[in-house]
Amino acid sequence: MSSTSSTPPWDVQQLPRADGSVFLVTGGNAGIGYFVAEQLSATGATVVLGSRNPAKAEVATSSIRSRVPGARVRAVRLDLADLSSLRTAVESVEYLDAVVHNAGVALDAPPRRETGDGHELMFGTNHLGHFALTHWLMPLLSAAPAARIVTMGSFAAKSERLDLDDLQSRKDYRPKRTYGRSKLAQMYFGLELDRRLRAVDSTVASVVVHPGGALDSLTPSRPPVHVRTAGARLCGAPAALLLQGKHAGAWPAVRAVLDPTVRGGQLWGPRVFSLRGKPQRERAWNHLTGTSVAARLWDASRDLTGVGLDTIPG
């Protein structure tokens, strides 16, 4: 369905109902992922929080239930840094209409760290973990009428470029750059995935989003998941001219899950300078349109994870 003049404007405060739908949010126990889960829960859908920490997941589910009467929310243990565990995690999900690939690791300082599989921690978790997870989720998603895979990128990826000869940052490890590149890899993956889904006339769509500039200091409190102190509120006030809280950073992903006018292969982000505001469609960043880079990354990801994702059900 394409957007028409009869389509009402998207209202982040009045989301459409999604009763009967099931959505999985990776990293749904904290940060932007928590707010994605909270907002989706308000639509009547069942929301599954994917989290590697069961205790934190329980705190998040309790918080959502306290704010959303009748919320259908539960948790599943999901550790994207442990590729061998993902198949078992998926077995506890029986039906799925959408997944939001949100979970991520961001390191601020050396030393370089690795997952148990020997991959650089940020690239291995943020990109390779979601690549492998998609493989195991694809049968569920293909069984739904019109499922969506929503990949949460980052504005930090806009200034980065992939080094296909050093995806694991073994030669030159700089944490902030490695993080940006891991998010860029996710975004390449989301777009390449949709091209491959379209090639086989799949009913599944892959959409890429980013949250703009989302700060803790501008995020409303959700104790004990997140507590914003008075000092943080005062210090963050000047930033509100250009940036926003993580509750607003969730809006593009929530729209990508729910809005019937959203299409696979699109990029969505905040309206104001791509940093803050209501979600809108963006033109794909120039470097993200490079299909040869995306294809080479796909092949490398397949080899590194050991999962095919080449046989996509139509």
C-alpha positions in Angstrom: 0.0 0.0 0.0 1.4 3.4 -0.9 0.8 6.5 1.1 -2.1 8.6 -0.1 -3.9 11.8 0.9 -6.5 9.7 2.7 -3.9 8.2 5.0 -3.9 10.0 8.4 -0.6 11.5 9.5 1.4 9.3 11.8 0.9 10.1 15.4 3.6 8.7 17.8 1.1 9.1 20.7 -1.8 7.3 18.9 -0.4 4.1 17.5 -2.6 1.7 15.6 -3.9 -1.4 17.3 -1.9 -4.7 16.6 -3.9 -7.2 18.7 -2.9 -10.7 17.9 0.5 -9.8 16.5 3.8 -10.9 18.1 6.9 -8.8 18.0 10.4 -9.7 19.2 12.7 -6.8 20.3 16.3 -7.8 20.8 17.9 -5.8 23.7 14.4 -4.9 24.8 15.4 -4.7 28.5 17.1 -1.3 28.3 17.7 1.9 26.3 16.0 2.4 23.1 14.9 -1.3 22.9 13.0 -0.9 26.2 11.0 2.0 24.7 10.4 0.1 21.5 8.9 -2.7 23.6 6.9 -0.4 25.8 5.4 1.5 22.9 4.6 -1.7 20.9 3.0 -3.2 24.1 0.5 -0.4 24.1 -0.9 -1.6 20.8 -2.3 -4.9 22.2 0.4 -7.0 20.6 2.4 -9.6 22.4 6.0 -8.3 22.8 8.9 -10.7 23.5 12.0 -9.1 25.0 15.2 -10.7 23.8 17.8 -10.3 26.5 21.0 -12.0 27.6 20.3 -11.1 31.3 17.1 -12.7 32.7 17.1 -10.5 35.8 17.2 -7.3 33.8 14.5 -8.7 31.4 12.2 -9.4 34.4 12.7 -5.8 35.6 11.8 -4.4 32.2 8.7 -6.6 31.8 7.5 -5.5 35.2 8.1 -1.8 34.3 6.1 -2.2 31.1 3.3 -4.0 32.8 3.1 -1.2 35.4 2.8 1.5 32.6 0.7 -0.4 30.1 -2.5 -2.0 31.6 -3.0 -5.5 30.3 0.4 -5.5 28.5 1.2 -8.9 26.9 5.0 -9.0 27.4 7.4 -11.8 28.2 11.1 -12.4 27.9 13.4 -14.9 26.2 17.1 -15.4 26.9 19.0 -14.3 23.9 22.7 -13.8 23.7 23.8 -12.5 20.3 27.5 -12.9 21.3 27.0 -16.7 21.5 26.0 -17.9 18.0 25.5 -21.5 19.1 22.8 -20.4 21.5 20.5 -18.7 19.1 18.8 -21.7 17.6 17.7 -22.8 21.0 16.5 -19.3 21.9 14.3 -19.2 18.8 12.7 -22.5 19.7 10.7 -20.8 22.5 9.0 -18.4 19.9 6.1 -20.1 18.2 4.8 -17.3 16.0 6.3 -14.0 14.9 5.1 -10.9 12.9 8.2 -8.7 13.3 11.6 -8.6 14.8 13.4 -5.4 15.8 17.2 -6.0 15.6 18.0 -3.5 18.3 20.5 -5.1 20.8 24.0 -3.8 20.7 27.3 -3.4 22.5 29.1 -0.1 22.5 32.6 0.1 24.0 34.2 3.5 24.7 37.8 2.4 25.3 40.3 -0.3 24.6 41.2 -3.1 25.0 39.8 -4.9 22.0 37.5 -7.7 23.2 36.1 -10.9 21.5 33.0 -13.0 21.7 33.3 -16.7 22.7 33.3 -17.4 19.0 36.4 -15.3 18.5 34.8 -12.3 16.8 35.4 -8.7 17.8 32.8 -8.0 20.4 30.9 -5.2 18.8 31.0 -6.5 15.2 30.2 -10.0 16.5 27.3 -9.0 18.6 25.7 -6.1 16.7 26.0 -7.5 13.2 27.0 -11.2 13.1 24.6 -12.1 16.0 21.7 -10.5 14.2 22.7 -12.0 10.9 22.6 -15.5 12.4 19.4 -14.8 14.4 17.7 -13.8 11.2 18.6 -17.2 9.7 16.9 -19.0 12.6 13.9 -16.7 12.6 13.2 -16.8 8.9 10.8 -19.8 8.9 8.7 -18.1 11.5 8.7 -14.8 9.7 7.9 -16.4 6.3 4.9 -18.1 7.9 3.3 -14.8 8.9 1.2 -12.9 6.3 3.5 -9.9 6.0 6.3 -10.0 8.5 8.9 -7.3 9.0 12.6 -7.3 10.0 13.5 -3.9 11.4 17.2 -3.2 11.8 18.3 -0.5 14.1 21.3 1.3 12.7 23.0 4.4 14.0 23.6 8.0 12.9 27.2 7.2 13.9 27.4 5.0 10.8 26.8 7.9 8.4 30.5 9.0 8.6 32.0 5.5 8.6 33.0 3.2 5.8 33.6 -0.5 6.0 37.0 -2.0 5.7 36.1 -5.3 4.1 39.7 -6.6 4.7 39.5 -5.8 8.4 35.9 -6.4 9.5 37.2 -7.6 12.9 39.3 -4.5 13.5 42.4 -6.6 14.1 44.8 -4.2 12.4 43.5 -0.9 13.7 41.1 -1.0 16.7 39.5 2.2 17.7 36.3 1.6 19.8 34.1 4.4 18.6 35.0 3.7 14.9 34.6 0.0 15.4 31.1 0.6 16.9 30.1 2.9 14.0 31.3 0.3 11.5 29.4 -2.5 13.3 26.2 -0.4 13.0 27.0 0.3 9.3 27.4 -3.4 8.7 23.9 -3.9 10.2 22.4 -1.3 7.9 24.1 -2.8 4.8 22.7 -6.2 5.9 19.2 -4.9 6.3 19.1 -3.4 2.8 20.8 -6.4 1.2 18.4 -8.7 2.9 15.5 -6.9 1.4 17.0 -7.1 -2.0 17.2 -10.9 -1.6 13.7 -11.1 -0.2 12.3 -9.2 -3.2 14.3 -11.5 -5.6 12.3 -14.5 -4.4 8.9 -12.6 -4.0 9.0 -13.1 -0.2 6.2 -11.7 1.9 8.8 -10.6 4.4 10.1 -7.0 4.3 13.4 -5.7 5.7 13.5 -2.1 6.8 16.4 -0.1 8.2 15.9 2.7 10.8 18.1 4.8 13.0 17.3 6.8 16.2 19.1 10.0 15.5 20.8 11.5 18.6 19.2 9.8 21.6 20.6 10.7 25.0 20.0 9.3 28.5 19.8 12.8 29.9 16.7 13.5 27.7 15.1 10.2 28.4 12.1 10.1 30.8 12.6 8.0 33.9 11.4 4.4 34.0 12.7 3.3 37.4 14.5 1.0 38.0 15.2 0.5 34.2 16.3 4.1 33.8 16.4 6.9 36.3 17.0 10.5 35.1 18.3 12.7 37.9 17.6 16.4 38.2 21.2 17.1 37.5 21.1 15.1 34.3 17.9 16.8 33.2 19.5 20.3 33.7 22.7 19.3 31.9 20.8 17.8 29.0 18.5 20.7 28.5 20.6 22.6 25.9 21.1 19.4 23.9 17.3 19.2 23.4 17.6 21.8 20.7 19.2 19.2 18.4 18.9 15.8 20.1 16.2 13.8 21.9 15.6 11.0 24.5 15.7 7.3 23.9 11.9 7.2 24.0 11.8 9.3 20.9 14.7 7.4 19.4 12.4 4.4 19.4 9.8 6.0 17.2 11.3 5.1 13.8 11.5 1.4 14.7 8.0 1.4 16.1 6.7 3.0 12.9 8.6 0.6 10.7 6.9 -2.3 12.6 3.3 -0.9 12.5 2.8 1.5 9.6 1.3 -0.3 6.6 2.8 2.3 4.2 6.3 1.5 5.2 8.1 -0.6 2.5 11.0 -3.0 2.5 14.4 -1.5 1.5 13.5 1.9 3.0 15.5 4.0 5.6 13.6 5.8 8.4 14.9 8.2 11.0 14.0 11.4 12.9 12.6 14.4 10.9 14.8 17.2 12.1 18.3 17.0 10.6 18.0 13.2 11.1 18.7 13.8 14.8 15.4 14.5 16.5 11.6 14.6 15.9 8.9 12.4 14.5 9.9 9.5 12.2 10.0 10.0 8.5 11.5 8.2 5.5 15.0 9.3 4.5 16.9 8.9 1.3 19.4 6.1 1.7 22.8 7.4 2.5 25.1 7.4 -0.6 27.5 4.8 0.7 24.6 2.5 1.7 23.6 2.2 -1.9 26.7 0.3 -2.8 25.4 -3.2 -3.6 28.8 -4.7 -4.2 30.0 -3.8 -0.7 26.7 -5.3 0.8 27.1 -8.5 -1.2 30.7 -8.9 -0.1 29.7 -8.3 3.5 26.9 -10.9 3.2 29.4 -13.5 2.0 31.8 -12.7 4.7 29.1 -12.8 7.3 27.9 -16.2 6.1 31.4 -17.6 6.3 32.0 -16.1 9.8 28.7 -17.3 11.3 28.4 -20.7 9.6 24.8 -20.1 8.7 23.6 -19.8 5.1 20.7 -17.3 4.9 21.0 -18.0 1.2 17.9 -20.1 1.0 15.2 -17.6 1.8 11.7 -19.0 1.6 9.5 -17.2 -0.9 
